[in-house]
């Protein structure tokens, strides 16, 4: 049988399963996760003009968090939208 190459996260999960530390998500938790994923679904495109200095700062902030700057901006917009 051919061995499947796993990345670091997949190896961590497999190790947890082998140590019986893995707890599957069930019922209510599963629905909460599904709802959270659905709420984050991006179904529209937004085109805006932004100051180039602001974009550089945003890219730097997003980079420090390890995420793409578009995702970072999308999260900021989402937080503002749900706070209103």
N, C-alpha and C positions, 0 to 999 in steps of 0.2 A: 504494500500500500504506500502511495506517495505521501510524504509528510508535508503538511501545510505550513507555510511560513506565517508566523504571527508577529504583529507589531507589539510594542511594549505594553500598550493598554490591553490588547487581547491576551497577552501572556499573564498579565496581572489578574485578569478575570478568570482565566483557566486555572491559575494557582489557587485562587479563592474557592473555585468549585471543587478542586481536588482536596482542599483542606476542610470541606463542608462548611465554608464561611459564606457561601453565596446564598442570598435569600431572594427568591423570585418575587417580582411585583405581582400583586393579585388584586382582584376586585376593584375597590374604591381607588386604591393607589394607581392602578392601571388606567382608570378613567381620568384621574387627575393629570397624569402624564400625557395622555392622548389629548386632553383639552388644552394643556399648555403648549403642546406642539402645534395644534391647530391654530391657537391664538397667535403664534409667531409666523404663520404662513404668510409669505410675501406674495401678493397677487397684483400689485400695481408698481409702475415705474414712475419715479419722480425726477425731474430735471430742474436743477436750480443753479443760479450763479452764486459763487461764494468767494470771498476774499482769499487770495492765494496764501497769505500768511496764516489765515485760519485753517486752511486745508493742511498746511505743513504741520501745524500744532496738533490737529486732529489725527493725522497719520502717525505722529510721534506718540500720542496718547494711546491710540489703538495698538500700535506696535508694542508698547510697554505691557499691554494686556494680552498680547499674543493673538489678536484677532484682526481681520481685514478692516480697514477704515470704513468701508461701506456698511459692514455689519454693526460697527460701533455707532455710526450715525443713525442707522435704523433703530437700534436699541434706545438711543437718546430720544428719538421721535416717538417711539412707542411709550416710553415712560412719561413723556409730557402729555401724550394723548390720553392715557389712562388716569393721569393725575387731575385732569380737568373735571 
